[in-house]
């Protein structure tokens, strides 16, 4: 069965003393141009964006539904805090679940933000353990940690764009905004999202052509009978002066393997569908910087 996993790092985290000033994320107005020009703008935008968003925590309301084609259905609602942190030139999103189906599973105490603000040397490994622990609340038969709203940005960094092929699909209007759509297909190895069969990712981004600002992302991945679609809509947060994830929708189709019955015959399990929607609110800023300790 497929397993989808994001990056891991052994870096340590320390508190930076000053508040982070938001970069110019909306960008200077420029005329739309070729695919090459658009990718340059997107790359600059993502470079600045990740350095700003790495100082942000938010609340996440996450509703999941698992449905088997025989009619069995399960739902779950999670309330969490999320944080994006940079470690060893990689960006990691941590999710800390504090409520499941309206019942507290721990105190709502801002544990992630507090962890990094304390500046302890083991903050990053502890945050990773928290995220792995929280992942057990996800519905469905596959383990996954890619259900984070910034996954597609990893393919658009200036240093990783060469790993994918891109295509300019043309103009689109979304929420009264005139945008360009760029599609991508991953070519480079190792893949940015680990799967046991080395499956390549693909997707699309909706971009403001003059600034490179990313308004919507779509990620698609198929591995060992499991297909994933991850769609994220961004909105402009006035308090921060930057685009932030507003809503993430997921769709998983899992073709479960059959098993052998008591008589030795092959029993076919019903495929499983997992659908989920996460919404984000209460964005706030703190500042961390990371460094690797060589022992």
Residue pairs with C-beta under 8 A, 6 or more apart in sequence:
1 141
1 142
1 224
1 225
1 226
1 254
1 256
1 257
2 142
2 195
2 196
2 197
2 223
2 224
2 225
2 226
2 254
3 142
3 143
3 144
3 194
3 195
3 196
4 142
4 143
4 144
4 145
4 146
4 193
4 194
4 195
4 221
4 223
4 228
5 143
5 144
5 145
5 146
5 193
5 194
6 92
6 93
6 145
6 146
6 148
6 151
6 193
6 194
7 90
7 91
7 92
7 192
8 92
8 128
9 87
9 88
9 90
9 92
9 124
10 88
10 124
10 125
10 292
11 87
11 88
11 124
11 290
11 291
11 292
12 121
12 122
12 123
12 124
12 290
12 291
12 292
12 293
13 85
13 87
13 116
13 119
13 120
13 121
13 123
13 124
13 127
13 288
13 289
13 290
14 119
14 121
14 288
14 289
14 290
14 291
15 116
15 117
15 118
15 119
15 287
15 288
15 289
16 287
16 288
16 289
18 287
19 285
19 287
20 51
20 52
20 55
20 285
20 287
22 52
22 240
22 241
22 242
23 48
23 49
23 51
23 52
24 48
25 45
25 48
25 49
25 52
25 213
25 241
25 242
25 243
26 208
26 211
26 213
26 241
27 41
27 44
27 45
27 208
27 210
27 211
27 212
27 213
28 211
29 210
29 211
30 41
30 210
30 211
31 210
32 38
32 180
32 209
32 210
33 209
34 168
35 166
35 167
35 168
35 182
38 168
38 180
38 182
38 207
38 209
38 212
39 156
39 161
39 166
39 182
40 212
41 207
41 209
41 211
41 212
42 156
42 182
42 205
42 207
42 212
42 214
43 156
43 157
43 158
43 161
43 212
44 158
44 212
45 211
45 212
45 213
45 214
46 153
46 156
46 157
46 158
46 214
47 157
47 158
49 153
49 214
49 242
49 243
50 84
50 86
50 91
50 150
50 153
50 157
51 86
52 240
52 242
53 84
53 150
53 242
53 244
54 84
54 85
54 86
54 91
54 288
55 285
55 286
55 287
55 288
56 83
56 84
56 240
56 244
56 283
56 284
56 285
56 286
57 81
57 82
57 83
57 110
57 112
57 113
57 283
57 284
57 286
58 81
58 82
58 244
58 245
58 280
58 281
58 282
58 283
58 284
59 79
59 80
59 81
59 82
59 280
59 281
59 282
60 78
60 79
60 80
60 81
60 82
60 95
60 278
60 279
60 280
61 77
61 78
61 79
61 278
61 279
61 280
61 281
62 77
62 78
62 79
62 80
62 276
62 277
62 278
63 75
63 76
63 77
63 78
63 276
63 277
63 278
64 75
64 76
64 77
64 78
64 138
64 139
64 140
64 274
64 275
64 276
65 73
65 74
65 75
65 76
65 139
65 274
65 275
65 276
66 73
66 74
66 75
66 76
66 139
66 140
66 272
66 273
66 274
67 73
67 74
67 272
67 273
67 274
67 275
68 270
68 271
68 272
68 273
69 270
69 271
69 273
70 270
72 270
74 139
75 139
76 100
76 101
76 137
76 139
77 100
77 101
77 102
78 97
78 99
78 100
78 137
79 97
79 98
79 99
79 100
79 108
80 95
80 96
80 97
80 98
80 99
80 134
81 95
81 96
81 98
81 110
81 111
81 112
81 113
82 93
82 94
82 95
82 96
82 112
82 148
82 280
83 93
83 94
83 96
83 112
83 113
83 116
83 127
84 91
84 92
84 93
84 94
84 150
85 91
85 92
85 94
85 116
85 124
85 127
85 288
85 290
86 92
86 288
86 289
86 290
87 124
87 290
88 290
88 292
91 150
91 153
91 154
92 124
92 127
92 128
93 131
93 148
93 149
93 150
94 112
94 127
94 128
94 130
94 131
95 131
95 134
95 135
95 148
96 111
96 112
96 130
96 131
96 134
97 105
97 134
97 137
98 104
98 105
98 106
98 107
98 108
98 109
98 111
99 105
99 108
100 137
111 130
112 127
112 130
113 284
113 286
115 123
115 126
115 127
115 130
116 123
116 127
116 286
116 288
117 286
117 288
120 126
121 293
124 290
131 145
132 145
135 143
135 144
135 145
138 144
138 147
139 274
139 276
140 252
140 254
140 272
140 274
141 254
141 256
141 272
142 226
142 252
142 254
144 252
146 193
146 219
146 221
146 228
146 230
147 230
147 248
147 250
147 276
147 278
149 232
149 245
149 248
149 278
149 280
150 232
150 245
151 193
151 217
151 219
151 230
152 203
152 205
152 214
152 217
152 218
152 219
152 230
152 232
153 214
153 217
154 160
154 192
155 161
155 163
155 164
155 184
155 186
155 192
155 201
155 203
156 184
156 205
156 214
160 188
160 192
162 188
163 186
163 187
163 188
163 192
164 184
164 185
164 186
164 187
164 188
165 184
165 185
165 187
166 182
166 183
166 184
167 182
167 183
167 184
168 180
168 181
168 182
169 180
169 181
169 182
169 183
169 204
170 180
170 181
171 178
171 179
171 180
171 181
172 179
172 180
172 181
172 206
173 179
174 206
174 215
174 216
175 215
177 208
177 215
178 209
179 206
179 207
179 208
179 209
179 215
179 216
180 206
180 207
180 209
181 204
181 205
181 206
181 207
182 204
182 205
182 207
183 202
183 203
183 204
184 202
184 203
184 204
184 205
185 200
185 201
185 202
186 192
186 200
186 201
186 202
187 200
189 198
190 198
191 198
191 199
191 200
191 201
192 201
193 201
193 221
195 221
195 223
195 224
196 223
196 224
197 223
197 224
199 221
199 222
199 223
199 224
200 221
201 219
201 220
201 221
202 219
202 220
202 221
203 217
203 218
203 219
203 220
204 217
204 218
205 214
205 216
205 217
205 218
206 214
206 215
206 216
206 217
207 213
207 214
207 215
208 215
213 243
214 234
214 243
215 233
215 234
215 243
216 231
216 232
216 233
216 234
217 230
217 231
217 232
217 234
218 229
218 230
218 231
218 232
219 228
219 229
219 230
219 231
220 227
220 228
220 229
220 230
221 227
221 228
222 228
225 254
225 255
225 256
225 257
226 252
226 253
226 254
226 255
227 252
227 253
228 250
228 251
228 252
229 250
229 251
230 248
230 249
230 250
231 248
231 249
231 250
232 245
232 247
232 248
232 249
233 245
233 246
233 247
233 248
234 243
234 244
234 245
234 246
235 243
235 244
235 246
236 242
236 243
236 244
237 243
237 244
237 283
239 283
240 283
240 285
244 280
244 283
245 280
246 279
246 280
247 277
247 278
247 279
247 280
248 276
248 277
248 278
248 279
248 280
249 275
249 276
249 277
249 278
250 274
250 275
250 276
250 277
250 278
251 273
251 274
251 275
252 272
252 273
252 274
252 275
253 271
253 272
253 273
254 271
254 272
254 273
254 274
255 271
256 269
256 270
256 271
256 272
257 269
258 266
258 267
258 268
258 269
259 266
259 267
259 269
260 266
260 267
261 267
